[in-house]
Amino acid sequence: MSIITLTLNPSIDKSTQVDALVPEQKLRCSSPKFEPGGGGINVSRALKRLGAASLAMYVSGGHQGLFFDELIAKEGIDYQPFKINDSTRENMIVLETATNKQYRFGMEGPKIEESEWKALLKQLSEQKNTDFIVASGSLCPGLPSNFYAKIAKIAHDMGAKFVLDTSGVALKEAANEGVFLLKPNIGELAAMCGLEEIRTEQVQEKALEIIHKGKCEIVAVSLGAQGAIMVTKDKYVHIAAPVVKKRSTVGAGDSMVAGMVYQLSQHKSIQETIMMGVACGSAATMNYGTELCKIDDVNALYHWIHSQGIVESK
């Protein structure tokens, strides 16, 4: 199976630790750790840990972009940067050791010009023998809100399955165009349905509304500590999240997407797909900073989830 991940707003993730965050004082931090981040990039990194190959396509610009390319090369994954004029962003993750609280500072991404994003779409459409296109993360300034919808159309024309994890208008417009798998959280699902909030017991009904429009085959809804729900036109599965010691939530959603795409690429069932998604997402929270999921943790959690049985299935 050929998998392409697409990251339109990648970031150099710099993580460090400090005893306590105190205003107006010079704070001594631990040596920073630099890792390539951004939705699709994290999906590719997690897929590699699961034993699956992918091609990570992403935008890259400026000196930061060159450094980002170096970080990607060290990950040992196939990558294809698309050069832009503006600079790749940098994010900061700070762990306050006195309280074990994590602070995440996200910077605005680079501006992508119209000529650049049109060329990027063309480059994507020229990829051959692609089975899955996985897009995860926010849109950069300059990209139209229907950019993911344009990718959905390209995926359809290529005969590829489009998996999308984003939010807001971009999510809604892509869903209207047609997506194989959507992964909103429960708040994003509510927003798609024009509601302020929905309850867990309403997830199936609202997901089916999206599916019955004929624009989506699978909706996987992450519920945080409650696990996740996967809905198709004739299947509903709710998997509870295992209780783990949470150290960081960075990349948990992307790890979940990677787990699901991995199972789907192996032609696994809906139950096995969402179980692996929950295992990978939970495993990611067990590590500090931006480490994502580790295969030993994933395997242990997957077997534990399997041994507990499905919370609800119909």
C-alpha positions in Angstrom: 0.0 0.0 0.0 1.3 3.5 -0.9 0.6 6.2 1.7 1.2 9.9 1.2 1.0 12.3 4.2 0.5 16.0 3.5 1.5 18.8 5.9 0.6 22.3 5.0 1.8 24.0 8.2 4.8 22.0 9.5 6.8 23.2 12.4 10.2 22.8 14.1 9.1 21.7 17.5 11.5 22.8 20.2 10.9 21.2 23.6 12.6 22.0 26.9 12.1 21.8 30.7 12.2 24.5 33.4 11.7 24.2 37.2 8.9 26.9 37.2 7.5 29.5 34.9 8.0 32.8 36.7 7.3 36.1 35.0 9.9 38.9 34.7 12.8 36.5 35.5 15.5 34.9 33.4 14.6 31.2 33.5 17.2 28.4 33.1 16.0 25.7 30.8 17.3 22.3 29.9 19.0 21.7 26.6 16.4 22.0 23.9 15.3 19.1 21.8 14.4 19.7 18.1 12.0 17.5 16.2 10.0 17.9 12.9 6.4 18.5 13.7 3.0 19.2 12.1 0.1 16.9 11.6 1.1 14.9 8.5 4.7 14.8 9.5 3.8 13.2 12.9 1.6 10.7 11.1 4.5 9.6 8.9 6.8 9.4 12.0 4.3 7.2 13.8 3.7 5.0 10.7 7.4 4.3 10.6 7.3 3.2 14.2 4.5 0.8 13.3 6.5 -0.6 10.4 4.7 1.2 7.5 6.4 3.3 4.9 5.0 6.6 3.7 6.0 9.6 1.6 5.8 12.8 3.7 5.0 15.8 1.5 5.2 19.2 3.1 5.9 22.9 2.5 9.3 24.2 3.4 10.8 27.7 3.3 13.7 29.8 4.5 16.6 28.8 6.8 14.1 27.1 9.1 12.9 25.1 6.2 16.4 23.8 5.5 16.8 22.9 9.2 13.4 21.2 9.0 14.6 19.1 6.0 17.6 18.0 8.0 15.4 16.9 10.9 13.1 14.9 8.6 16.1 13.2 7.0 17.2 12.0 10.4 13.8 10.3 10.9 14.5 7.9 8.1 11.3 8.4 6.3 10.8 9.3 2.6 10.1 13.0 2.2 9.4 15.5 -0.5 9.5 19.2 0.5 7.7 21.8 -1.6 9.7 25.0 -1.4 7.9 28.3 -0.7 9.3 31.8 -0.2 8.1 32.3 3.4 9.8 30.6 6.3 8.8 27.4 8.1 7.4 28.1 11.6 8.9 27.1 14.9 6.8 26.0 18.0 7.9 25.8 21.6 6.8 23.2 24.2 7.8 23.8 27.8 7.4 21.4 30.7 7.2 23.0 34.1 8.8 20.2 36.3 7.5 21.6 39.6 3.9 21.0 38.5 4.4 18.6 35.6 2.3 21.0 33.5 3.0 21.4 29.8 2.8 24.7 28.0 2.6 24.8 24.2 3.3 27.9 22.2 2.2 27.6 18.6 3.4 30.2 16.1 1.5 31.3 13.0 2.6 29.5 9.8 4.1 31.0 6.7 2.0 32.6 4.0 1.6 30.5 0.9 1.0 32.4 -2.3 -1.6 31.4 -4.8 1.0 30.4 -7.4 2.7 28.2 -4.8 -0.4 26.3 -3.6 -1.6 25.7 -7.1 1.8 24.3 -8.0 1.6 22.1 -4.9 -1.8 20.7 -6.0 -0.3 19.9 -9.4 2.6 18.1 -7.8 0.3 16.1 -5.6 -1.9 15.1 -8.5 1.1 13.8 -10.4 1.9 11.2 -7.7 1.5 7.6 -9.0 -0.1 4.5 -7.5 -1.3 6.2 -4.3 -3.6 4.2 -2.1 -4.0 6.7 0.8 -3.6 10.5 1.1 -3.5 11.6 4.7 -3.8 15.3 5.5 -3.5 16.4 9.1 -3.2 19.8 10.6 -4.2 23.4 10.1 -4.0 25.5 6.9 -1.3 28.2 6.5 -2.2 31.8 5.9 -2.9 32.3 2.2 -4.5 29.0 1.6 -8.2 29.1 0.7 -10.6 27.5 3.2 -11.6 24.9 0.5 -8.0 23.7 0.0 -8.6 20.3 1.6 -11.7 20.0 -0.5 -9.5 20.5 -3.6 -7.3 17.7 -2.3 -10.4 15.5 -1.8 -11.2 15.9 -5.4 -7.6 15.1 -6.5 -7.7 12.0 -4.3 -11.0 10.9 -5.9 -9.5 11.4 -9.4 -6.4 9.4 -8.4 -8.5 6.6 -6.9 -6.9 7.2 -3.5 -8.6 7.2 -0.1 -8.5 10.6 1.5 -8.1 10.7 5.3 -8.5 14.1 6.9 -7.8 15.4 10.4 -8.4 19.2 10.6 -11.0 21.6 12.0 -13.3 24.5 11.3 -14.5 25.5 7.9 -11.7 23.5 6.2 -13.1 20.3 7.7 -16.7 21.1 6.7 -15.9 22.0 3.1 -13.7 18.9 2.6 -16.5 16.7 4.0 -18.9 18.3 1.5 -16.6 17.4 -1.3 -16.0 13.8 -0.2 -13.6 12.1 2.2 -12.9 8.4 2.9 -12.3 9.0 6.6 -12.8 12.0 8.8 -11.3 12.2 12.3 -12.9 15.1 14.2 -13.0 15.3 18.0 -16.4 15.6 19.6 -16.3 19.4 19.6 -15.4 19.5 15.9 -18.2 17.1 15.1 -20.6 19.4 16.9 -19.4 22.4 14.9 -19.8 20.5 11.6 -23.4 19.8 12.6 -24.0 23.5 13.5 -24.3 22.7 17.2 -22.6 24.1 20.3 -22.0 20.6 21.7 -23.2 17.0 21.4 -23.2 14.2 23.9 -21.4 10.9 23.5 -24.7 9.1 22.9 -25.4 11.4 20.0 -22.2 10.7 18.1 -23.5 7.9 16.0 -26.6 9.8 14.9 -24.6 12.9 13.9 -21.9 10.9 12.2 -24.5 9.0 10.2 -26.0 12.3 9.1 -22.6 13.1 7.5 -22.2 9.6 6.0 -25.7 9.5 4.6 -25.0 12.6 2.6 -22.8 10.2 0.5 -19.7 12.3 1.1 -17.9 10.2 3.7 -17.4 6.5 4.4 -16.0 6.5 7.9 -16.2 9.0 10.8 -13.8 8.4 13.7 -14.5 10.6 16.7 -11.9 11.0 19.4 -13.3 11.4 22.9 -10.2 12.1 24.9 -10.2 10.1 28.1 -13.4 8.3 26.9 -11.6 6.7 24.0 -13.0 6.9 20.5 -16.0 6.0 18.4 -15.9 4.8 14.8 -19.0 4.9 12.6 -19.8 3.6 9.1 -23.1 3.3 7.4 -23.7 -0.1 9.0 -21.2 -0.2 11.9 -20.7 1.5 15.3 -17.8 0.8 17.6 -16.9 2.5 20.8 -13.5 1.7 22.3 -12.6 3.0 25.8 -9.2 4.5 26.3 -6.8 2.6 28.7 -5.7 4.5 31.8 -2.1 5.6 31.4 0.2 8.1 33.0 -0.2 11.1 30.8 3.0 13.1 30.2 2.2 15.0 26.9 -0.7 15.2 24.5 1.5 16.5 21.6 0.9 14.3 18.6 -1.7 12.0 20.3 -4.3 12.7 17.6 -1.7 12.2 14.8 -0.6 8.9 16.4 -4.2 7.8 16.4 -4.6 8.6 12.7 -1.4 6.7 12.0 -2.7 3.7 13.8 -6.0 3.7 11.9 -4.3 4.2 8.5 -1.9 1.4 9.3 -4.7 -1.0 10.0 -6.7 0.1 7.0 -3.7 -0.4 4.8 -3.5 -3.9 6.2 -7.2 -4.5 5.3 -8.1 -4.9 9.0 -11.7 -4.7 10.3 -13.4 -1.5 11.7 -13.0 -2.9 15.2 -9.3 -3.6 14.7 -8.8 -0.2 13.1 -10.2 1.9 15.9 -8.6 -0.3 18.6 -5.2 0.4 17.0 -6.0 4.1 16.8 -6.9 4.3 20.5 -3.7 2.3 21.4 -1.5 4.6 19.4 -3.1 7.8 20.7 -2.9 6.6 24.3 0.7 5.5 23.8 1.7 8.9 22.6 0.5 10.5 25.8 2.9 8.4 27.8 6.0 10.2 26.5 7.4 13.6 27.2 7.5 16.4 24.6 7.0 15.4 21.0 8.2 11.8 21.2 4.9 10.4 19.8 4.0 6.7 20.3 6.5 3.9 20.9 5.9 0.5 19.4 6.3 -1.5 22.6 3.7 0.8 24.3 1.4 0.5 21.3 1.5 -3.3 21.3 1.0 -3.6 25.1 -2.0 -1.2 25.0 -3.5 -2.9 21.9 -3.4 -6.3 23.5 -4.9 -4.9 26.7 -7.7 -3.2 24.7 -8.3 -6.5 22.9 -8.5 -8.4 26.1 -11.1 -6.0 27.6 -13.5 -6.4 24.7 -15.3 -3.7 22.8 -17.3 -1.3 24.9 -20.1 -1.1 22.5 -20.6 -2.4 19.0 -23.7 -2.6 16.8 
